[in-house]
Amino acid sequence: MDKLYTVVEKKLPLIPLRGVSIFPYMVIHFDVGREKSIQALEHAMISDSMIVLSTQIDPKIDDPTENDFYRVGTVAIVKQMLKLPGGSIRVLVEGINRCKIKECVKTEPFFEVLIDEYIYNPENLEKTTEIEAMMRLILNDIEEYLELNPRTSEELLTTVEDIEDPGRLADVITSYIFLKQEDDQAVLEAFDISERLEVLHKILQAEIELLKIEDKINQRVRKQISKIQKEYYLREQLKAIQKELGEEEDYSSEIEDLKEKIKKAKMSKEAEEKALKELERLSKLPSYSAEVGVIRTYLDWLIELPWSKETKEKIDIKRSRNILDEDHFGLNDVKERILEFIAVKKMTGTLKGPILCLVGPPGVGKTSIAKSISKALNRNFVRMSLGGVRDEAEIRGHRRTYVGSMPGRIISSIKKAGTRNPVFLLDEVDKLANDFRGDPASALLEVLDPEQNSTFTDHYLEVAFDLSKVMFITTANTTASIPQALLDRMEVIRISGYTAEEKFEIARRHLIPKQLKEHGLTKDNFSISDQALRIVISNYTREAGVRNLERNIANLCRKAAKKIVEEGIKKVSISANNLDKYLGSPRFRFDTVKDEDLVGVVNGLAWTEVGGDTLSVEAIVMKGKGNIQLTGQLGDVMKESAMAGISYIRANAERFGIDPYFYKNYDIHIHVPEGAIPKDGPSAGVTMATAVISALKNVKVKKDVAMTGEITLRGIVLPVGGIKEKVLAAHLMGIKTIILPEDNKINLEEIPEKIKKNIEFVLVKSLDEVLEKALIVSGGDEDESK
């Protein structure tokens, strides 16, 4: 490098350049307007016309300092100056040599710098094979660059092909093509020829890659534009063909038909305006547009909804009562509520539909009573199952921005009903779920609120629809899983399980005739005795409703039909004696009253989702260290009730005639049989306490007494639920006396009179009263430990 350049130290004026780089051998003109630059130019012209040109690091700076320009620049000679209007000067310069700025001698009134000028000696350059190869690569690069970038003149290739000096080749190419300022400076600062060629090769390769990507994007865009133009041309041709064939007129007449249907639909003002606006959009679209199908489907939904269509109700309370009684045996609370609604409707003429929630165990007729209600009111009936629904859009619909969107199931069901005042059954409302797609229970809040549902807005329709005339009926097995806000909007009517007598009547009046018809049988070729039917009810089913009873009757009908067809007999008679031949051995047994009075064994009463049940609570006492063991899959509440009872017994041990230190000297084990079945709740509190006292005193408990009630630490007996179901189970078991909390007296009104006559009900306030009635002393009379 020492031979290649002659270094001469000089002091010259400097002009900082903005956005442009000057290379040796480059002739260029530029405008000078800044006062410092004009002063530097004038000073150069006075001396030897030599000036240093260096590029500003940041071109946005108007008043640069000595730190704002690069330290490598170009020594140039001023060829020509031309003063322009406004005080600026256009100057023509020619780059001579590279230079390194050593020091800024002064900054005012212009920049003057001390430099090392590197005078290039081309005759000392040794043109190695590597340099030759690099020159070829650069010529190939520039050729490819020019192919990809038509904005650069092709004369550049002709110009550079004749340059034999590698350093000059790199400088000329860099000065001709538009590069980033940093790239220009990188080439200028490369004093070594091989390094300069390599730097330029890298820069050109990067630029070529960018140009290739640009070209690829341009071709893709051009292709899309040509496709759009082609489609437009073809559509215009298709339009002309359709016009010739008269199809354009068909499309216009279809628009007119839709307009007429919108007028006849008697929509709300909001809905009609929306429909006409969409119709106007439709009329402006070509018939082959994809949007046409979407808009037409939307308009069809709006047109087909029953905006003003209603069924005329028959306000006849006697007729309604007859229909309800014919279709269903029992369910008096539901029937009375419906008859009240009909009566008020007749008195006022108008009434918002009540929102009833029928809560009860499976198979008691919640769903079928809703159909009977619609029949009694002469309204259309529509049912929507909510079991497993977890998406809010199922209720409110999807917005039309989604592909394949449609209204929610509320609006779909109203359309299916065909009127705006149907009886609408929302089945299994307690089975609603929620996840990341929303909470359908919250969406139902608006539907089931009489104050809000007159303006129910489906996401798909985007207009309000009046649901206030709809009579909503919901069903559930339990209210525990229904959100409180939703439950608050409904009038809850609880339906308890059927008694054995009610099941017998339902089977005789409804189930047997229905199954005979479905299996092609008649009373002439099939019969079942009353005794056999009662055995089916008690020994082959265990449920609050009648679903399994109906299945067993259907089973009998199938076997009878097979026997008639196969053996050719004329009639099949089912009796108590031959029932097991058709249904097999009895599947269930109800606990019956024990043969003898036992110590520590008490009959308890429980409520389950399928009705009432009886359970034996057993307690034994054994010598030990005061451990208490509770078994039989008892829940936390039931365990706490047992502990409360034992604490009360400890506190009153002497009064009960019990060893006051029993909790130290004896272990107590309480067990509730059928250990595979989980049990919980506070209602067995008095039962467990009675069993423990019986075991501690070694006093027997009456075998035909059953009890239920929650116990407190003060021995008070608190009310519990499910009284009717529990009493029915006790009656079936053969219990003669039932001990109930005093506060449950009101629930005895629900008990059928026939059962009341056979059972003695004892209402108690405290555990002492329970013991008085349940325990037997040595002489055979009631416990006199009090």
C-alpha positions, 0 to 999 in steps of 0.5 A: 500500500505504501507503493500504491499511494503517495501520502501528502499532508495538506491544509484545505477548506472542507464542505460537508455534503448532505446525502451525496458521496464524491469518489475520485474520477467522478465529475459532479455538480451540486448546489451550495447554500450554507454560509460556511460552505460558500466561504470555504468554496470562495477560499478555495477559488482564491488559492488553488481551487482544491477543496475537501468534500466529506459526507455528513453522517446525518444529512438532516443536520443543518449546522454541522460541527467537526464531529458530524462528518466522516473522517475519510473524504475526497480531495476535489478540484473546483471546475466551475461556479455559478451563482444562483438567485437566492444567494446559493451557488451551483458548483462543478467539481472533479474528484481527485484522490482519497484523503484522511482528515487528521484534524479540524484546524478551524471551524469559523468562518468555514471548516479548514482541515489538516489532511493526508492526501493519498495520491494514487499510483496505478503503475505500482499496482500488481494485478494479481489473479485474485484481483482479476477474479474479483473484477470479473465477479463485479462485472457479472454483478453489475450486468445482473443488477442492470437486468433487474433494475431498468432505472439504471442506464445500460451505458454503465456496462459499456463504460465500465467494461473498458476500465482496466484499473480495478480501483477506478472500476470500483469507484466508477461503479459505486458512483453510478448506482444508487446505494445507501450512504453507509455503503458508499462510505464503506467503498470510499474508506477501502484504500486496499484495492482487493478489500474495495472490490470485495466490499463492492461485491458484497454490496452488489450481491445484497442489492441483487437479492433485494431486486429479485424480491422486488421483482417477484412481488411486482410479478405477483401483483401484476398477475393479480391485476391481470386476473381481476381485469380478465374477470371484469371482462368476462363478467361484462360479457356474461352480463351482455349474454344474460341480457340477450337471454332475458335472465337479467329481467328474471333477477330484477323480478326476483328483487321485486318479489322480495320487496313485496314479501318484505311489505307483507311480512308486517315487520317492525319499523326497524326490521323493515328499514334494515331489510329494504337497505339490504335489498337495495344492496342486493339489487346493485350486486351482479347475480353471480356475486358471492355476496348475493347468496348471503344477503338473500339468506338473511332476507329470507330469515327476516321475511319468514319470521312471524313478526305479527302472526299469532294463534288465537287463544281459547280462553276456556278454563273448563276446557283447559282443566279437562285437557290437563287432567286427561293428559296427566294424572297428578301435577296439581300445582302446575295445573293450578298455575296454568289455570290461574294464568288463563283466568287472569288472561280472561279478566284483563285481556292482555297478560305477559307470558309467565316464565315457569321453571318445573323442577323435579326428578326425571320421568315425572312428566315435566316435558309432557306437561308443557305440550299439554299446556300448549294444547290447553291454551291453543298455542303452538309448541316448540321445544329446545334442549339446553343440555350440554349447550356451552356456546353463547352463539347457540342462543344469540346466533353468529354475526354475519361476518362469519362464513356459514353464520345463522341465527341462534336457536331461540330465533330458529325455534320461533320461526319453526313455531310459525307464531310469535306466541308459542309455548316455548319449552327450554328443556334441561336448563340446569345442564347448561355449561360454559367455556371460552366461547361464552356463557349461554346462561347469561345470554338467557337472562335477556330471553327470560326477563319479561321487562327485556325480552320485548327487544331481544336482538339476535347477533345474526338478525341485528334487529330486535324481535319481540319475545314478550308474547312467548310463554316460556317454560323451563325444566330442571332436575335441580336448582343447585346448578342454575345461576342465581340471576337466571333462577330469579327470573323464573317462577319455580314450581317443584314437582315431587315424585309420584306415590305408588298409587299415582303410578298405578293410576298413570299406568292404567290410564296412560302407559298401558293404552299407549304401549298396547297401541305401539305394539299392535295389541288390544285389551282382547289379546293382552291383560295385566292384573292390578296385583301384577302391576303393583309388583312391577311398580314396587319390585321392578322399578325404583324411581320418582317418575314413570320412565322405567315403569313404561319400559317394563310395560313395553317389555311385557307387551313385546314378550306378549306379542312374540308369544301370540305370533310364535305360539298362535295363542289368542290372549296373554294374561299377566298375573302376579304368579307368572310375572317373573316369567316375563320380567325375570326376578325382581330387581329391587327390594324396599326395606321392610320393617324389621322383625324385632326391635334392636339396640342402636338401629334406627330407621332414617329417611333420605331424599335422592334425585329419584325420590325418597328412600329409607336407610338404617343407621347403626351405632355400636359402642365398644370399650376403647379410648374414645375414638369415633368412627363414621362409615358408609361413604358419608359426606362432610355435612353428614359427618358434622351432624353426627359430631354435633349429636355426640357433643349434645349427648356428652353435654347431657350425659347424666340427664340421659343416664349415660356414663359421663366419661363414655367419650374416654372409655368407649369407642363409638362406630356409626355406620349407614349401610349400602356403603357404595352409595355416597350420602350427605346432608344434615337431615340424618342428625336426629337419626344418628343421635338417637342410634348413639343414645340407644347404643350407650344406654343399651335401650332398644328402638321401636322397629316401626318408627322412622325419623328425619331432622337436623340437630343443633348443639342445644338438641333443637330439631330443625326442619329439612326438605323432601318431606313428601318423598321421604314419607312415601318411601316410609309408607312403602317400607311399612312404617307406622310412625314418622317423627318430623320437625315441628317446622315441617308441619306445613309440608304435611299438606302435600301428603295424600290423604290415603297415606296420612290415614295409615301413618302417625305423624309426630312433630317434635322440637327437641331431641328429648321428644324424639327419644320419648317416642322412639326408645323402649325401656325394659318394661316394654314402654317408652323410655322414661330416662327423662 
